Amino acid sequence: MHDSNQGGITAMTAVVNDQRTGRSLVSEELFGSLAHFVATHNGQTPERAERIADQAIAFLATVATATVPMVPSDDVDMGLHAFILHTKAYGEFCDQHAGRFLHHNPAPVAAGAPWKPSRPARTP
């Protein structure tokens, strides 16, 4: 709130903050499922899993309208993988926020450098 005094009368002006959390962009049921998945499959505490899920959803909402390439942190990537595995909800979220399906491309190999496997490929 901002306060201004005009001629002995105090006027209050509300300031609107439209910042939202990632959590606020999905249902509580979906959010709980994402956090549970991160906790169960990635060995995170419930509190940390909730932070990861929240930031993954926020990241997706940001990517939906970004004009530059964006790369998630490793923690956010855990949350993205959990969301992607909720295929129906993920597709609906993409449609709603981006108007298209947002594909996930794991960190690509440096431009021009060929990928080298850490062990030789198996031969039949």
C-alpha positions as CSV (number, residue, x, y, z in Angstrom):
1,M,0.0,0.0,0.0
2,H,1.1,3.5,-0.7
3,D,0.0,6.3,1.4
4,S,-0.3,9.9,0.2
5,N,-1.6,12.9,2.1
6,Q,-3.6,15.3,0.0
7,G,-5.0,18.3,1.9
8,G,-5.2,16.5,5.2
9,I,-6.9,13.4,3.7
10,T,-4.9,10.3,3.6
11,A,-5.4,8.2,0.4
12,M,-4.4,4.6,0.2
13,T,-3.4,3.0,-3.2
14,A,-3.2,-0.7,-3.5
15,V,-0.3,-2.1,-5.5
16,V,-1.1,-5.2,-7.4
17,N,1.7,-7.8,-7.6
18,D,0.9,-10.3,-10.4
19,Q,3.8,-12.6,-9.6
20,R,2.5,-16.1,-9.2
21,T,4.2,-19.3,-8.1
22,G,4.5,-22.3,-10.4
23,R,2.3,-24.2,-7.9
24,S,-0.6,-21.7,-8.6
25,L,-0.6,-22.6,-12.3
26,V,-1.7,-26.2,-11.8
27,S,-4.3,-28.1,-9.7
28,E,-3.3,-29.1,-6.1
29,E,-3.8,-32.7,-7.1
30,L,-1.3,-32.4,-10.0
31,F,1.1,-30.4,-7.9
32,G,1.0,-33.0,-5.2
33,S,1.6,-35.8,-7.7
34,L,4.6,-34.0,-9.2
35,A,6.2,-33.3,-5.8
36,H,5.5,-36.9,-4.7
37,F,7.2,-38.2,-7.9
38,V,10.3,-36.1,-7.4
39,A,10.5,-37.2,-3.7
40,T,10.0,-40.8,-4.5
41,H,12.1,-41.2,-7.7
42,N,14.8,-38.6,-7.0
43,G,15.3,-39.2,-3.3
44,Q,14.3,-35.6,-2.3
45,T,12.7,-34.6,1.0
46,P,9.0,-33.6,0.6
47,E,9.8,-29.9,1.2
48,R,12.6,-29.9,-1.4
49,A,10.5,-31.9,-3.8
50,E,7.8,-29.2,-3.6
51,R,10.3,-26.4,-4.3
52,I,11.6,-28.4,-7.3
53,A,8.1,-29.0,-8.6
54,D,7.1,-25.3,-8.1
55,Q,10.2,-24.1,-10.0
56,A,9.8,-26.6,-12.8
57,I,6.3,-25.4,-13.4
58,A,7.4,-21.8,-13.2
59,F,10.2,-22.5,-15.7
60,L,7.8,-24.1,-18.2
61,A,5.5,-21.1,-18.0
62,T,8.4,-18.8,-18.6
63,V,9.7,-20.9,-21.5
64,A,6.3,-20.8,-23.1
65,T,6.7,-17.1,-24.0
66,A,10.5,-16.8,-23.9
67,T,12.2,-15.3,-27.0
68,V,15.6,-16.7,-26.1
69,P,16.7,-20.3,-25.5
70,M,16.5,-21.3,-21.9
71,V,18.2,-24.2,-20.0
72,P,16.9,-25.4,-16.6
73,S,19.1,-26.1,-13.6
74,D,19.6,-29.8,-12.8
75,D,17.0,-29.5,-10.0
76,V,14.4,-27.9,-12.2
77,D,15.2,-30.6,-14.8
78,M,14.1,-33.2,-12.2
79,G,10.8,-31.5,-11.9
80,L,10.4,-31.2,-15.7
81,H,10.9,-34.9,-16.1
82,A,8.3,-35.6,-13.5
83,F,5.9,-33.3,-15.3
84,I,6.6,-34.7,-18.7
85,L,5.8,-38.2,-17.4
86,H,2.3,-36.9,-16.5
87,T,1.7,-36.8,-20.3
88,K,-1.9,-35.7,-20.4
89,A,-1.5,-32.9,-17.9
90,Y,1.8,-31.8,-19.4
91,G,0.3,-31.6,-22.9
92,E,-2.7,-29.6,-21.6
93,F,-0.3,-27.2,-19.7
94,C,1.7,-26.7,-22.9
95,D,-1.4,-26.0,-24.9
96,Q,-2.7,-23.6,-22.3
97,H,0.5,-21.6,-21.7
98,A,2.4,-21.9,-25.0
99,G,-0.2,-22.8,-27.5
100,R,1.9,-25.8,-28.6
101,F,3.7,-28.8,-27.2
102,L,7.0,-27.9,-25.6
103,H,9.5,-30.6,-26.4
104,H,12.3,-31.4,-24.1
105,N,15.8,-31.7,-25.5
106,P,18.3,-32.8,-22.9
107,A,21.5,-30.7,-22.8
108,P,22.8,-31.0,-26.3
109,V,26.5,-31.8,-27.0
110,A,28.6,-28.8,-27.7
111,A,28.1,-27.5,-31.3
112,G,30.1,-29.5,-33.7
113,A,31.5,-31.9,-31.2
114,P,30.4,-35.5,-31.7
115,W,29.0,-37.4,-28.8
116,K,31.3,-40.1,-27.5
117,P,29.9,-43.0,-25.5
118,S,31.6,-43.7,-22.2
119,R,31.8,-47.4,-23.2
120,P,31.8,-49.2,-26.5
121,A,28.5,-50.1,-28.1
122,R,27.4,-53.7,-27.8
123,T,27.6,-55.8,-30.9
124,P,25.0,-58.5,-31.4
